[in-house]
Amino acid sequence: MFSKGTLFIAQQCPRYVKFSSASKPKTAILMLNMGGPQHIDQVHDYLHRIMTDRDVIQFPFAQNVIGEWIAKRRTPEVQKKYQDIGGGSPILKWTRLQGDLLCKKLDKEHPETAPHKPYVGFRYASPFTEEALEELKKDGVERAIVFSQYPQYSCATTGSSLNVVYKYFRDNGFPDGLKLSIIDRWSVNPLLAQCFAHLIRKELALLPDDVRKEAIILFSAHSLPLKAVNRGDSYPSEVGCTVQLVMWDLQYCNPYQLVFQSKVGPLPWLGPFTDESVKSYAKQGKKAILVVPIAFVNEHIETLHELDIELIEDAKKAGIEIIRRVPAPNDHPLFIEALVDLVKHHLRSKLPVSPKLINRCPHCDSPRCIESKQWFAQNCKL
């Protein structure tokens, strides 16, 4: 049984309204995310960028050689997955829509920094972060808010994207008079939790009466190498915070569990894993599962294929009678309110960069991490 977060979303994603060029933007909202290939022929380069990024995965030697080998080996398999969901990722359409809705509301609710303009900066696919930074620099904005679209911070996601921002300004110069600030994490935003809770309630209501209260709410987040966790990455605790806030809003109505997906390679990763957990619950006699993509704010390959196709097939084979997937927040009104709330609070906080971001992990040994954090500490201002 499929929920509304299925292939239909990829095919029917709403159109977005482009920013009007009639008025010069005053404030840029740079929305950072991983991105995804728009076409099948972009898959290899997308994988190559991921596998050679040492902020994401660290091979003991020959990073570029091993990364290229893995990317080449995995390309046909991943191309097939994108073909299954319509030929490309919908993440760009969703991010543009979210940015347009965010800035439209900000213009009304925070006119002192208007006009606001959204810029999409992806890490591994076009439009790249460097392209977005070039655009906002040409637009001559007075203020740029770097807004991570990963609610829960990780060095592999937000950290990697921020390193690109640092490198760009280091190599191209920092514009005189530009006010740069960062929203780096927002795992405990109440409106984000309310949005997920609302989506969960809707899906629970569709379950048969006899299994509704016993259905397990399975919160699934992207996994992380244990090496990164042991280094001090805050991601697991931040995802856990979001889960607890959502369940608090739901008044702990159902049994629940946080699990992790998308493990790559033979090294140990953070678990328990989503697919293995579903199979284990089937062995325990569980009949109904509701899957929640708790670390994803819009639909992409990891929701539309890994959860909607692969996981559902595995669950059916294992004996799970009912499995539904809660949609990602996408353009849900509460989610857009969360984005607006975060930016408004950020502008009024007078805190251009959080102390947590500037502080390094206890066992961090990355020279680029040291450099970027020092640079942001010196150059961010509201």
C-alpha positions in Angstrom: 0.0 0.0 0.0 1.5 3.3 -1.1 1.1 6.6 0.6 0.9 10.0 -1.1 4.7 10.2 -1.0 5.2 8.1 -4.0 6.2 8.3 -7.7 3.2 10.6 -8.2 5.1 13.4 -6.4 8.0 13.1 -8.7 5.7 13.3 -11.7 3.3 16.0 -10.4 5.5 18.4 -8.5 3.9 21.8 -8.4 5.3 24.5 -10.6 7.0 27.3 -8.9 6.7 31.1 -9.4 10.0 32.7 -10.3 11.4 35.6 -8.5 10.5 38.9 -10.1 13.5 40.7 -11.6 11.7 44.0 -11.4 13.0 44.7 -7.9 16.6 44.3 -6.9 16.9 41.7 -4.1 18.2 43.0 -0.8 18.5 39.7 1.1 19.7 36.4 -0.4 18.5 33.2 1.1 21.0 30.5 0.0 19.4 27.1 0.4 22.0 24.4 0.7 21.3 20.7 0.0 22.9 17.7 -1.5 21.0 17.9 -4.8 20.4 15.2 -7.3 20.8 14.5 -11.0 18.1 15.9 -13.2 18.9 13.4 -16.0 20.3 9.9 -16.2 23.5 11.0 -17.9 24.4 13.1 -14.9 24.4 10.2 -12.5 28.1 9.2 -12.9 29.4 12.7 -12.2 27.0 13.0 -9.2 28.3 9.8 -7.7 31.9 10.7 -8.4 31.5 14.0 -6.5 30.1 12.2 -3.5 32.6 9.4 -3.4 35.6 11.7 -3.7 34.4 14.2 -1.0 36.4 13.4 2.1 33.8 15.3 4.2 31.3 12.6 3.3 33.4 9.4 3.2 37.0 8.8 3.9 38.9 6.0 2.3 42.2 5.1 4.0 44.2 5.9 0.8 43.8 6.9 -2.9 40.4 8.7 -2.3 40.1 9.8 -5.9 41.0 6.4 -7.4 38.7 4.4 -5.1 35.9 7.0 -5.4 36.0 6.9 -9.2 36.0 3.1 -9.2 32.9 3.0 -6.9 31.1 5.7 -8.9 31.7 3.9 -12.2 30.7 0.6 -10.8 27.5 1.9 -9.2 26.4 4.2 -12.1 24.2 1.6 -14.1 22.4 0.5 -10.9 21.7 4.1 -9.8 20.6 5.1 -13.3 18.1 2.3 -13.2 16.7 3.7 -9.9 16.3 7.2 -11.3 14.6 5.7 -14.3 12.2 4.0 -12.0 11.1 7.4 -10.5 10.7 9.3 -13.7 14.2 9.8 -15.1 15.6 12.3 -12.5 15.4 13.7 -9.0 12.6 16.2 -8.1 14.7 17.8 -5.4 15.4 20.9 -7.4 11.8 21.6 -8.1 10.9 21.1 -4.5 13.7 23.3 -3.2 12.8 26.1 -5.7 9.2 25.9 -4.7 10.1 26.0 -1.0 12.4 29.0 -1.5 9.8 30.9 -3.5 7.1 30.4 -0.8 9.6 31.2 1.9 10.7 34.5 0.4 7.1 35.5 -0.6 6.1 35.3 3.1 9.3 36.9 4.3 8.6 39.9 2.2 5.3 40.4 4.0 6.4 39.4 7.5 9.9 40.9 7.6 9.8 43.9 5.2 12.9 45.5 6.8 15.1 43.0 5.0 13.0 42.7 1.8 13.0 42.0 -1.1 14.2 38.5 -0.4 15.4 36.2 -3.1 16.0 32.4 -2.9 19.1 30.8 -4.3 19.6 27.1 -4.6 23.1 25.8 -3.9 23.6 22.0 -4.3 26.7 20.2 -3.3 26.8 17.4 -5.9 24.5 18.5 -8.8 23.6 21.7 -10.6 22.9 24.3 -9.6 26.1 24.1 -7.6 26.7 26.2 -4.5 29.5 28.1 -6.4 27.0 29.0 -9.1 24.5 30.3 -6.6 27.2 32.4 -4.9 28.2 33.9 -8.2 24.6 34.8 -8.9 24.0 36.5 -5.5 27.3 38.4 -5.9 26.2 39.7 -9.3 22.8 40.7 -7.9 24.7 42.9 -5.4 22.7 41.8 -2.3 23.3 43.5 1.0 22.8 40.4 3.1 23.2 36.7 2.4 21.7 34.1 4.8 23.2 30.6 4.2 20.4 28.3 5.1 21.1 24.6 5.4 18.2 22.5 4.3 19.4 19.6 6.5 17.5 20.2 9.7 20.0 18.0 11.6 23.6 19.0 11.3 26.3 16.7 10.2 29.9 17.4 9.1 29.1 15.2 6.0 26.1 17.3 4.9 25.9 20.9 6.2 29.6 20.9 7.1 30.6 19.8 3.6 28.3 22.4 2.0 29.7 25.2 4.2 33.2 24.2 3.3 32.3 25.0 -0.3 31.0 28.4 0.8 34.3 29.1 2.6 36.4 27.9 -0.3 34.5 30.0 -2.8 35.0 33.3 -0.8 38.6 32.3 0.0 39.4 31.9 -3.7 37.2 34.7 -5.2 37.3 37.3 -2.5 34.6 38.5 -0.1 32.4 41.3 -1.3 32.8 44.6 0.5 29.8 45.4 2.7 28.1 42.0 2.4 26.6 40.7 5.6 26.9 37.0 5.7 25.2 34.7 8.3 24.4 31.1 8.7 21.4 28.9 9.8 23.3 25.6 10.3 20.8 23.4 12.2 17.2 23.4 13.3 16.3 20.0 14.6 14.3 21.3 17.5 12.1 23.8 15.6 8.6 23.4 17.0 6.9 24.0 13.6 9.1 21.3 11.9 7.9 18.8 14.6 4.3 19.9 14.2 4.5 19.4 10.4 5.8 15.9 10.7 3.2 15.2 13.4 0.4 16.4 11.2 1.6 14.3 8.3 1.8 11.2 10.6 -1.7 11.7 11.9 -3.1 11.8 8.4 -1.4 8.5 7.5 -2.4 6.9 10.8 -6.0 7.8 10.1 -5.8 5.8 6.8 -4.9 2.6 8.7 -7.5 0.0 9.6 -9.0 0.4 13.1 -7.6 -2.9 14.3 -4.0 -2.1 13.6 -3.9 1.7 14.0 -2.7 1.9 17.6 -0.3 -1.0 17.2 1.4 0.3 14.1 5.1 1.0 14.6 6.2 4.5 13.6 9.6 4.0 12.0 11.6 7.2 11.8 14.2 6.8 9.0 17.2 9.0 8.6 20.3 8.8 6.4 23.0 6.9 8.2 26.6 8.0 8.9 29.9 6.1 9.1 30.6 5.2 12.8 34.0 6.7 12.4 32.3 10.1 12.0 29.9 9.4 15.0 32.9 8.5 17.2 34.7 11.6 16.0 31.9 13.7 17.7 29.5 14.4 14.9 26.2 15.7 16.5 23.9 14.2 13.8 22.6 11.2 15.7 21.6 13.2 18.8 20.0 16.0 16.6 17.9 13.4 14.7 16.9 11.9 18.0 15.8 15.4 19.3 13.5 15.8 16.3 12.0 12.4 16.8 11.2 13.1 20.5 9.6 16.4 19.6 7.4 14.8 17.0 6.3 12.0 19.4 5.7 14.6 22.1 3.3 16.4 19.8 1.7 13.0 19.0 1.4 12.3 22.7 3.4 9.1 22.2 0.3 7.6 20.5 2.2 4.6 19.0 5.3 2.5 19.5 8.2 4.1 17.6 11.8 3.6 16.6 14.6 5.6 15.0 16.4 3.7 12.2 19.0 4.6 9.5 19.2 4.0 5.8 21.5 4.5 2.8 24.6 2.7 4.0 27.4 2.7 1.4 30.4 0.4 1.4 31.8 -2.2 3.8 32.8 0.0 6.7 30.6 0.1 9.9 27.8 2.6 9.7 25.3 3.9 12.3 22.3 1.6 12.8 19.9 -0.1 13.2 19.3 -0.1 9.5 15.8 0.6 8.1 15.5 -2.5 5.9 16.8 -4.9 8.5 14.6 -3.4 11.2 11.5 -4.0 9.1 12.4 -7.6 8.6 13.1 -8.0 12.3 9.7 -6.5 13.2 8.1 -8.9 10.8 9.7 -11.8 12.7 8.4 -10.3 15.9 4.9 -10.6 14.5 4.3 -6.9 13.8 1.8 -6.3 11.0 1.7 -2.6 10.3 4.5 0.0 9.9 4.4 3.7 9.2 7.8 5.0 7.8 8.7 8.6 8.4 11.6 10.2 6.4 12.5 12.4 9.5 15.8 13.8 8.1 14.5 14.7 4.6 12.6 17.9 3.8 11.7 17.0 0.2 11.2 14.0 -2.0 14.2 12.5 -3.8 15.8 9.2 -4.6 16.1 8.0 -1.0 12.3 8.5 -0.4 10.9 7.7 -3.8 13.0 4.6 -4.5 14.7 3.4 -1.3 11.6 3.7 0.8 8.7 3.6 -1.6 10.0 0.8 -3.8 12.8 -1.2 -2.2 11.7 -1.1 1.4 8.0 -1.8 0.6 9.1 -4.8 -1.5 11.3 -6.1 1.3 8.5 -5.5 3.9 5.9 -7.5 1.8 8.3 -10.4 1.4 9.1 -10.4 5.1 5.4 -10.7 6.0 4.4 -7.1 6.9 0.8 -6.7 6.0 0.6 -2.9 5.9 3.4 -0.5 5.3 2.8 3.2 4.5 5.3 6.0 4.0 4.6 9.5 5.3 5.4 12.2 2.7 8.4 14.5 3.1 7.4 18.1 4.2 7.7 19.4 0.7 5.4 22.5 0.4 3.3 21.7 3.5 2.1 25.1 5.0 3.5 24.2 8.4 6.9 23.5 6.9 6.9 26.8 5.0 6.0 28.5 8.3 8.9 26.7 9.9 11.3 28.1 7.3 9.9 31.6 7.8 10.1 31.3 11.6 13.7 30.2 11.4 14.8 33.1 9.2 12.9 35.7 11.2 14.3 34.4 14.5 17.8 34.3 13.0 17.6 37.9 11.8 16.4 39.1 15.2 18.8 37.0 17.2 21.9 39.0 16.3 23.8 35.8 16.2 25.4 35.5 12.8 26.9 32.1 13.4 26.2 29.7 16.2 28.9 28.8 18.7 28.2 25.2 18.1 29.1 25.5 14.5 32.4 27.3 15.3 33.3 24.6 17.8 35.0 21.6 16.3 34.3 17.9 17.1 36.4 16.6 19.9 38.4 14.3 17.6 38.4 16.5 14.5 41.6 16.4 12.5 40.5 18.1 9.3 42.6 21.1 8.3 39.8 22.4 6.1 37.4 22.2 8.9 39.7 24.3 11.1 40.2 26.9 8.3 36.5 27.2 7.4 35.3 27.6 11.0 37.9 30.2 11.7 36.9 32.1 8.5 33.2 32.0 9.4 33.9 33.2 12.9 35.8 36.2 11.5 33.5 37.1 8.6 29.9 36.4 9.6 27.8 39.3 10.8 24.2 40.3 10.8 
